[in-house]
């Protein structure tokens, strides 16, 4: 009995030993399989799990004027950063936040820089961007850099960090055309490809916005290894699948910075806009809107207080009046009416109309600017005098449709396609628009208002510059060209954007010559309404205009003038509008004189310390397009507002 029990115990022990041996053998085999046979596989998995992709933006392309003067560029911005992985503490997150706060306070004392970074902002950074440096002070000056070099390089966890920011060396000049940039917003597809992002700028207005995809370049990235807590462990060279960032393309505008300066000086502090075009090509040489703003204020970021001050300013400095302003043109529309009547043979150049000082339509009196009347006058004289009664009669004679189709062919009632955001097409009224907007059909009184550029008709300064350019070159309507072309910073090849002709009006020589002669008398004749624009030694042509706007009984006047020069070989076509003017002839004409004097009397100059490269730019232009650019390349050279229905014509 006892022997039997002993035998059973031995069997149990042997069984247990064999079981343990098998178990340990299996465990050893599995350890060998995991650590030796498949060790590389798991090691690579571990590496992949601890690697994060960081997106790096490309360098933004520059914006240049036609003579290669820099309008928008990039510069290094020196920042002071704290690196969380070097300051981390064991335990709850509040301990590392406290240590980062302590480091920042120490830096603040030594560098004499106030810190505005809150504990909440630090916590957000640790949650969303833990492996990236925490920027405490951005865009510090050289004095602070010197203090850093003297007092703070030994502080652990802090260092100088350099980032690229946009800069506008011409400051306020051309601000509405250039626009400004702000923090980029990424699409979901882009967000899924990267774990973290280095901030990137994108265009928010102007050509910065419209040509953003060309200026931004291509983003790249790098890999960073993190530990189990998410802190950066080391940068890694395993970036064969991460592309390098590349620079964007440089944008060459048709603007001439010298002409732009003259246009903005002519506007001065008055609220208004001016557009200058080359009537030989449709190139926009200047676009100025007043008041202006400094796009550098948006960089590297704009405070809420400053932004609110800009958008709440009653004069709306961010509003680009050259393309978004919606104005009644007043008498500057009369050359269009004259051409419609002449080309449709509704009026002959020799036809005389009597102006007694007013025109009666039934019991309604439509006044002329000259209360006692102009007497018997022809079309050339009517343009020079800006006689409303003459154009009332011409408008009725020509009919609404003839004027409408002429204005539409010249581009009114539609956007020019210049490529700037918020462009307004204006309103070219017809019977349908009257029924929609005023719930009535077109009347004879509407034709009278239409004939002198008032009523429901609205235009932009750019549209009027296009029309002035067409009159100056005798009938070719160009699509205004603001961007001449692009080139990559690493490539000398210039990719031009060609000049585009919208339509050739094919006006008869007699019609266009008569209108041009009348516009010449506006400035050159002693009785012309725009004689205050006359420049000694220069033959010019133009047309003044004054349009009423605002509620009846409290109406104000908006002054206009269009002009081109020299008369026989026009190189500049100008449209200018000033809010709350006395009249076009008294308020705007002297500004046109100042502008034209500068255009034809100025010599070569430097801009913001940059040497003009007009000869090289001119050679490039000639080789590309086959003809010389205008002489404005730096060489010496000779809101949507309501309008009143008019029963009282404003003076021209």
C-alpha positions in Angstrom: 0.0 0.0 0.0 2.8 2.4 1.0 4.8 1.4 -2.1 1.9 2.0 -4.3 1.5 5.6 -3.0 5.2 6.3 -3.4 5.0 5.2 -7.1 2.1 7.5 -7.7 3.9 10.5 -6.2 6.9 9.8 -8.4 4.7 9.7 -11.5 3.1 13.0 -10.5 6.5 14.7 -9.9 7.7 13.4 -13.3 4.6 14.6 -15.0 4.9 18.0 -13.4 8.6 18.3 -14.4 7.9 17.3 -17.9 5.1 19.8 -18.0 7.3 22.5 -16.7 10.0 21.6 -19.2 7.6 21.7 -22.1 6.2 25.1 -20.9 9.7 26.6 -20.4 10.7 25.2 -23.8 7.7 26.8 -25.5 8.3 30.1 -23.6 12.0 30.0 -24.7 11.0 29.3 -28.3 8.5 32.2 -28.3 11.0 34.5 -26.8 13.5 33.5 -29.5 10.9 33.9 -32.2 9.9 37.4 -31.0 13.3 38.7 -30.1 15.5 37.0 -32.7 13.5 35.6 -35.6 11.0 38.5 -35.8 13.0 41.1 -33.9 13.5 43.4 -36.9 9.8 43.4 -37.7 8.8 44.5 -34.2 11.7 47.0 -34.0 10.4 48.7 -37.2 6.9 48.7 -35.8 8.1 50.4 -32.6 10.0 53.0 -34.7 6.9 53.7 -36.8 4.7 54.2 -33.7 7.2 56.6 -32.2 7.7 58.8 -35.3 5.6 61.9 -36.0 5.4 63.8 -39.3 5.9 67.6 -39.1 4.8 69.8 -42.0 7.2 72.5 -43.2 5.8 75.3 -45.4 7.5 76.4 -48.6 9.1 79.9 -48.8 6.5 82.3 -50.2 7.3 83.9 -53.6 7.9 87.6 -53.9 5.7 90.2 -55.5 7.5 92.7 -57.8 6.5 95.7 -59.9 7.2 95.9 -63.6 10.7 97.3 -63.0 11.6 94.6 -60.4 11.1 96.8 -57.4 10.1 94.5 -54.5 6.6 95.0 -53.2 6.3 91.9 -51.0 9.2 89.9 -49.7 10.1 87.6 -46.8 12.4 88.2 -43.9 13.7 86.2 -40.9 11.8 86.7 -37.6 13.8 86.0 -34.5 11.8 84.3 -31.7 12.6 83.0 -28.3 11.3 79.4 -27.8 11.0 77.0 -24.9 11.5 73.3 -25.6 9.1 71.2 -23.4 11.0 68.0 -23.6 14.0 69.6 -21.9 11.8 70.9 -19.0 9.5 67.9 -18.4 8.8 66.7 -14.9 7.5 63.4 -13.6 4.0 63.4 -12.2 0.9 65.4 -13.3 1.1 67.9 -16.2 0.7 70.9 -13.9 4.3 70.3 -12.7 5.8 70.8 -16.2 3.5 73.8 -16.8 4.8 75.3 -13.5 8.4 74.6 -14.6 7.8 76.2 -18.1 6.2 79.2 -16.4 9.3 79.5 -14.1 11.6 79.3 -17.2 9.6 82.0 -19.0 9.6 84.3 -15.9 13.3 83.9 -15.6 13.7 84.8 -19.3 11.3 87.7 -18.9 13.4 89.2 -16.1 16.7 88.8 -17.9 15.5 90.0 -21.3 13.2 92.8 -19.9 10.4 91.4 -22.0 6.8 91.2 -20.6 5.3 87.7 -20.9 1.7 87.3 -22.0 1.7 83.6 -22.3 -0.9 82.0 -20.0 -0.9 78.6 -18.3 -3.9 77.7 -20.5 -2.0 78.4 -23.7 0.9 76.3 -22.5 -1.5 73.4 -21.7 -2.9 73.7 -25.3 0.6 73.5 -26.7 1.4 70.4 -24.7 -1.8 68.8 -25.8 -1.6 69.6 -29.5 2.1 70.4 -30.4 4.1 68.8 -27.6 7.2 67.8 -29.8 7.4 71.3 -31.3 9.1 74.4 -29.6 6.8 76.7 -27.7 7.3 80.3 -29.1 7.2 82.7 -26.2 8.2 85.9 -27.9 8.0 86.5 -31.6 9.8 88.9 -33.9 12.0 90.3 -31.2 14.3 93.3 -31.9 18.0 93.4 -32.0 18.3 94.9 -28.6 16.5 91.9 -27.1 18.8 89.6 -29.1 21.8 91.3 -27.6 20.3 90.9 -24.1 19.8 87.2 -24.9 23.5 86.8 -26.0 24.6 88.5 -22.8 22.3 87.2 -20.1 20.3 84.1 -21.2 22.1 81.6 -23.3 22.8 79.3 -20.3 19.1 79.0 -19.3 18.1 75.3 -20.0 15.2 74.5 -22.2 15.3 77.9 -24.1 16.8 78.9 -27.4 16.5 81.3 -30.4 14.1 80.0 -33.1 13.9 81.6 -36.5 10.8 81.6 -38.7 10.0 83.4 -42.0 7.4 86.1 -42.1 6.1 88.3 -44.9 7.2 91.9 -45.2 6.0 94.8 -47.4 8.9 97.2 -47.9 6.8 99.9 -49.6 4.5 99.9 -46.5 1.2 101.6 -47.4 2.0 101.9 -51.1 -0.2 99.6 -53.2 -1.7 98.0 -50.1 -5.1 97.3 -51.6 -3.6 95.6 -54.7 -1.2 93.6 -52.7 -3.5 92.7 -49.9 -2.2 90.9 -46.8 -1.6 87.4 -45.5 -2.8 85.5 -42.4 -2.5 82.1 -40.7 -3.3 79.3 -43.2 -6.2 76.9 -42.7 -5.6 73.4 -44.0 -8.0 71.0 -45.6 -8.8 67.7 -44.0 -6.8 65.7 -46.5 -3.7 67.7 -45.6 -4.4 67.4 -41.9 -4.5 63.6 -42.2 -1.0 63.5 -43.7 0.8 65.2 -40.9 0.7 65.1 -37.1 2.0 68.6 -36.5 2.3 71.9 -38.4 4.8 74.7 -38.6 2.6 77.8 -39.1 2.1 78.9 -42.7 0.8 82.1 -44.2 -1.9 82.3 -46.9 -3.2 85.3 -48.8 -6.3 86.8 -47.3 -6.9 89.7 -49.8 -5.6 91.2 -53.0 -3.1 89.4 -55.2 -1.8 87.6 -52.2 -5.2 85.8 -52.1 -5.9 85.5 -55.8 -2.5 84.1 -56.6 -1.9 82.2 -53.4 -1.4 78.8 -54.9 1.5 80.2 -57.1 3.0 82.2 -54.2 2.9 79.5 -51.5 5.1 77.0 -53.1 5.1 73.3 -52.1 5.2 72.2 -48.5 7.6 69.6 -47.2 8.2 68.0 -43.9 10.5 66.1 -41.6 10.2 63.3 -39.0 10.6 63.5 -35.3 10.8 60.6 -32.8 8.8 60.9 -29.6 8.8 58.9 -26.5 5.9 57.2 -24.8 4.8 60.5 -23.2 4.7 62.3 -26.5 7.8 64.4 -25.9 10.4 64.8 -28.7 13.1 62.2 -28.3 15.3 63.0 -31.3 15.1 64.1 -34.9 15.4 61.3 -37.3 17.0 61.0 -40.8 14.3 58.5 -41.8 12.7 61.1 -44.1 13.0 59.5 -47.4 9.2 59.6 -47.7 9.0 63.3 -46.7 9.6 65.7 -49.5 11.6 68.9 -49.2 9.7 72.2 -49.2 10.1 74.4 -52.3 9.8 78.1 -52.9 6.8 79.7 -54.5 6.9 81.7 -57.7 7.7 85.4 -57.9 4.8 87.4 -59.2 5.5 90.3 -61.6 2.8 93.0 -61.6 2.1 95.6 -64.3 2.2 98.3 -61.6 4.9 101.0 -61.8 5.8 101.9 -58.2 6.7 105.4 -59.3 3.3 105.9 -60.9 1.7 104.3 -57.9 3.4 106.8 -55.6 2.2 109.7 -57.8 -1.4 108.4 -57.8 -1.5 108.1 -54.0 0.1 111.5 -53.5 -2.6 113.0 -55.8 -5.3 111.4 -53.7 -3.8 112.7 -50.5 -6.0 112.4 -47.5 -9.3 112.6 -49.5 -11.5 109.5 -49.6 -11.5 108.2 -53.1 -9.7 106.1 -55.8 -7.7 106.4 -58.9 -6.7 103.9 -61.6 -4.0 104.6 -64.3 -3.8 102.3 -67.4 -1.6 102.1 -70.4 -4.1 102.5 -73.3 -1.7 100.7 -75.7 -1.7 97.4 -73.8 -4.3 97.5 -71.0 -1.6 97.3 -68.4 -2.6 98.7 -65.0 0.2 101.1 -64.0 -1.4 102.2 -60.7 -4.4 101.4 -58.5 -4.8 103.6 -55.4 -7.7 103.6 -52.9 -7.8 106.1 -50.0 -7.6 105.8 -47.0 -4.9 103.1 -47.0 -3.6 100.6 -44.5 -0.2 99.1 -43.7 -0.2 95.4 -44.5 2.8 95.0 -42.2 0.4 95.5 -39.3 -1.0 92.0 -40.0 2.4 90.4 -39.4 3.3 88.2 -37.7 -0.2 88.5 -36.3 -2.7 91.2 -35.6 -4.3 91.9 -32.2 -8.1 91.8 -31.8 -8.0 95.5 -30.8 -6.2 96.6 -33.9 -8.4 94.5 -36.2 -11.6 95.9 -34.6 -10.2 99.5 -35.1 -9.7 98.8 -38.8 -13.1 97.3 -39.5 -14.9 99.8 -37.4 -13.2 102.8 -39.0 -16.1 104.8 -40.8 -13.8 105.6 -43.7 -13.2 101.8 -44.3 -9.5 101.7 -45.0 -9.6 98.0 -46.0 -12.2 98.7 -48.7 -10.6 98.7 -52.2 -12.6 101.4 -53.9 -10.9 100.9 -57.3 -12.7 97.6 -57.9 -15.4 97.4 -55.2 -16.6 101.0 -55.1 -20.0 101.3 -56.7 -20.5 104.8 -57.9 -22.9 106.8 -60.1 -20.5 108.2 -62.8 -22.2 111.5 -63.5 -21.0 113.4 -66.6 -18.0 111.2 -67.2 -20.6 108.8 -68.8 -21.4 111.4 -71.5 -18.7 110.4 -74.0 -20.4 106.9 -74.0 -23.8 108.5 -74.7 -22.2 110.7 -77.5 -20.6 107.6 -79.2 -23.9 105.7 -79.0 -25.7 108.5 -80.6 -23.1 109.1 -83.3 -22.5 105.5 -84.2 -26.3 104.8 -84.5 -26.6 108.0 -86.6 -29.2 109.5 -84.3 -27.2 112.7 -84.0 -24.9 114.4 -86.5 -21.8 116.3 -85.5 -23.3 119.5 -86.9 -26.6 119.2 -85.1 -27.3 122.1 -82.7 -29.5 121.9 -79.6 -30.7 124.8 -77.6 -30.0 124.8 -73.9 -32.2 127.3 -71.9 -30.9 126.0 -68.5 -33.5 123.3 -68.0 -35.4 120.6 -69.8 -39.1 120.0 -69.2 -40.5 116.5 -69.3 -44.2 117.0 -68.7 -44.4 119.0 -65.5 -41.0 117.8 -64.3 -38.0 120.2 -64.6 -34.6 118.6 -65.3 -32.0 121.2 -64.6 -28.7 122.0 -66.3 -25.6 122.9 -64.4 -25.6 126.3 -66.0 -28.8 127.9 -64.7 -29.1 130.5 -67.5 -28.3 127.9 -70.2 -25.7 127.4 -72.9 -27.7 128.6 -75.9 -27.2 126.9 -79.2 -24.4 124.3 -78.9 -23.1 121.3 -80.8 -21.8 118.0 -79.4 -18.1 119.1 -79.2 -19.2 122.2 -77.2 -21.6 120.2 -75.1 -18.8 117.9 -74.0 -16.6 120.8 -73.1 -19.4 122.7 -71.2 -20.8 119.4 -69.8 -24.3 120.6 -70.8 -27.0 118.3 -69.3 -29.8 119.7 -71.5 -27.9 118.7 -74.7 -27.4 115.2 -73.5 -31.0 114.9 -72.3 -32.1 115.6 -75.9 -29.4 113.3 -77.3 -30.4 110.5 -75.0 -34.1 110.7 -76.0 -33.0 110.8 -79.7 -30.6 107.9 -79.4 -32.9 105.8 -77.3 -32.1 103.8 -74.2 -31.1 100.5 -76.0 -28.4 102.2 -78.1 -26.8 103.7 -75.0 -27.2 100.4 -73.1 -25.5 98.3 -75.8 -22.7 100.8 -76.2 -22.0 100.8 -72.4 -22.3 97.0 -72.2 -19.8 96.6 -75.1 -17.4 98.9 -73.2 -17.6 96.6 -70.1 -20.2 98.3 -67.9 -22.5 96.1 -65.9 -19.9 93.3 -65.7 -16.7 92.6 -64.0 -13.5 93.3 -65.8 -11.8 90.1 -64.7 -8.7 91.8 -63.4 -8.3 89.1 -60.8 -8.8 91.0 -57.5 -11.2 89.9 -54.8 -14.5 91.6 -54.2 -14.6 93.2 -57.7 -18.0 94.8 -58.4 -19.5 94.7 -61.8 -21.6 97.8 -61.1 -25.2 98.2 -62.5 -26.1 98.9 -66.1 -29.9 99.4 -65.8 -32.5 98.2 -68.2 -36.3 97.6 -68.1 -35.9 94.2 -66.3 -33.6 95.6 -63.6 -36.1 98.5 -63.0 -38.9 96.1 -62.6 -36.9 94.0 -60.1 -35.4 96.8 -58.1 -38.1 99.5 -58.3 -41.2 97.5 -59.3 -41.9 99.6 -62.4 -41.0 99.7 -66.0 -38.5 102.1 -67.7 -39.7 105.6 -68.2 -38.5 108.6 -70.2 -37.3 110.2 -67.0 -35.0 107.2 -66.5 -33.6 107.8 -70.0 -32.8 111.4 -69.0 -31.0 110.4 -65.9 -29.2 107.6 -67.8 -28.0 110.1 -70.4 -26.1 112.1 -67.8 -24.8 109.1 -65.8 -27.2 109.2 -62.9 -30.2 107.3 -61.8 -29.6 103.6 -61.3 -26.4 103.5 -63.3 -23.3 102.6 -61.2 -19.7 101.9 -62.2 -16.3 101.3 -60.6 -13.2 103.5 -61.2 -11.5 100.5 -62.9 -14.4 100.3 -65.4 -14.1 104.0 -66.2 -10.3 103.6 -66.7 -11.0 100.8 -69.2 -13.4 103.1 -71.1 -11.0 106.0 -71.0 -8.3 103.8 -72.4 -10.6 102.7 -75.2 -11.4 106.3 -76.1 -7.7 107.2 -76.0 -6.6 104.4 -78.4 -9.7 104.9 -80.6 -11.7 101.8 -79.9 -9.7 98.8 -78.5 -11.2 97.6 -75.2 -8.5 95.7 -73.3 -9.0 93.3 -70.4 -7.0 95.2 -67.7 -3.8 93.3 -67.0 -2.5 93.5 -63.4 -0.1 90.4 -63.4 2.4 90.4 -66.3 3.8 87.0 -65.5 5.5 84.7 -63.0 8.9 83.1 -62.6 10.4 80.7 -60.1 13.1 81.9 -57.8 15.5 79.2 -59.0 14.6 79.7 -62.7 15.4 82.7 -64.9 12.6 81.8 -67.3 9.8 84.4 -67.3 6.3 83.0 -68.0 4.2 85.9 -69.3 0.5 86.4 -69.1 -0.4 87.9 -72.5 -2.4 91.0 -73.2 -6.0 90.3 -73.9 -8.3 92.3 -76.1 -12.0 92.1 -75.2 -13.3 93.8 -78.2 -12.5 96.3 -81.0 -15.3 98.8 -81.1 -14.7 99.7 -84.8 -15.9 103.2 -84.2 -16.0 105.4 -87.3 -13.1 107.8 -87.4 -15.5 110.8 -87.5 -17.3 109.7 -84.3 -14.3 109.0 -82.2 -12.4 112.1 -83.4 -15.4 114.3 -82.5 -15.7 112.9 -79.0 -11.9 113.1 -78.5 -11.9 116.7 -79.7 -14.7 117.5 -77.2 -12.8 115.9 -74.4 -9.7 117.9 -75.4 -11.6 121.1 -75.1 -12.7 120.0 -71.6 -9.1 120.7 -70.4 -7.5 122.8 -73.1 -10.3 125.3 -73.9 -10.7 128.3 -71.5 -14.4 127.4 -71.1 -13.8 123.7 -70.4 -15.1 122.3 -67.1 -11.7 120.6 -66.5 -9.4 123.5 -67.3 -8.0 123.3 -63.8 -6.2 120.1 -64.9 -4.2 121.8 -67.7 -0.5 121.2 -67.5 1.7 123.8 -69.4 3.2 122.2 -72.5 1.1 119.1 -72.4 -2.0 118.5 -74.6 -4.6 116.4 -72.7 -8.2 115.3 -73.0 -10.6 114.5 -70.3 -14.1 114.7 -68.9 -15.3 115.9 -65.5 -18.3 114.6 -63.7 -20.3 115.3 -60.5 -22.8 112.8 -59.2 -25.3 113.3 -56.5 -25.7 110.6 -53.8 -27.5 110.2 -50.6 -31.0 110.8 -49.5 -33.0 113.7 -51.1 -32.7 116.8 -49.1 -29.3 115.8 -47.8 -27.6 114.9 -51.1 -23.9 115.1 -51.4 -21.7 115.4 -54.4 -19.0 112.9 -55.7 -16.4 114.3 -58.0 -15.1 112.5 -61.0 -12.6 113.0 -63.8 -11.3 110.8 -66.6 -8.3 111.9 -68.7 -5.7 110.7 -71.1 -2.4 112.1 -72.3 -0.6 113.0 -74.5 -3.5 113.7 -76.8 -1.9 112.6 -80.1 -0.1 109.5 -78.7 -1.7 108.6 -75.3 0.4 106.7 -72.8 -1.7 107.2 -69.7 -5.5 106.8 -69.2 -6.7 107.9 -65.8 -10.0 107.6 -63.9 -10.3 109.4 -60.5 -13.2 109.7 -58.1 -13.3 111.7 -54.8 -16.1 111.3 -52.2 -17.9 114.4 -51.0 -16.3 116.8 -53.6 -17.5 120.2 -54.6 -17.5 119.1 -58.2 -15.3 117.2 -60.6 -13.9 120.4 -62.1 -13.0 122.1 -58.9 -12.0 119.2 -56.7 -10.7 116.5 -59.0 -9.2 118.4 -61.9 -6.4 120.0 -59.7 -5.5 116.5 -58.6 -5.3 115.3 -62.2 -3.0 118.2 -62.9 -0.7 117.2 -60.0 -0.7 113.6 -61.2 0.0 114.5 -64.9 2.7 116.9 -63.9 4.4 114.2 -61.9 4.1 111.7 -64.7 5.6 113.9 -67.4 8.1 115.9 -65.4 9.6 113.4 -63.1 13.0 111.9 -63.6 14.4 108.5 -62.7 14.5 107.8 -59.0 15.1 105.2 -56.4 12.4 103.5 -54.3 13.1 102.7 -50.7 16.8 102.5 -51.3 16.4 100.0 -54.2 18.0 100.7 -57.6 15.5 100.6 -60.4 16.2 97.9 -63.0 14.1 99.4 -65.7 16.5 98.8 -68.5 16.6 95.1 -67.8 12.9 94.9 -67.3 12.3 96.8 -70.6 14.6 94.5 -72.5 12.7 91.5 -71.0 9.4 93.1 -72.0 10.5 93.8 -75.5 11.9 90.3 -76.0 8.6 88.8 -74.7 6.0 90.9 -76.4 7.8 92.5 -79.3 7.1 96.1 -78.5 8.4 98.7 -76.0 6.7 99.2 -72.7 5.3 102.6 -71.7 7.8 105.3 -70.6 6.6 105.0 -67.0 9.3 102.5 -66.1 11.4 104.9 -64.1 13.0 106.8 -67.1 12.8 110.6 -67.5 9.8 111.6 -69.7 8.0 114.6 -71.1 -18.7 101.0 -51.1 -21.8 100.6 -52.6 -23.6 103.9 -52.3 -27.0 105.1 -53.5 -27.6 107.8 -56.1 -30.5 110.1 -56.4 -33.0 110.0 -59.2 -32.0 113.3 -60.8 -34.3 116.2 -61.2 -31.4 118.5 -60.7 -28.4 117.8 -62.9 -25.1 118.1 -61.0 -22.5 120.3 -62.5 -19.8 118.6 -64.6 
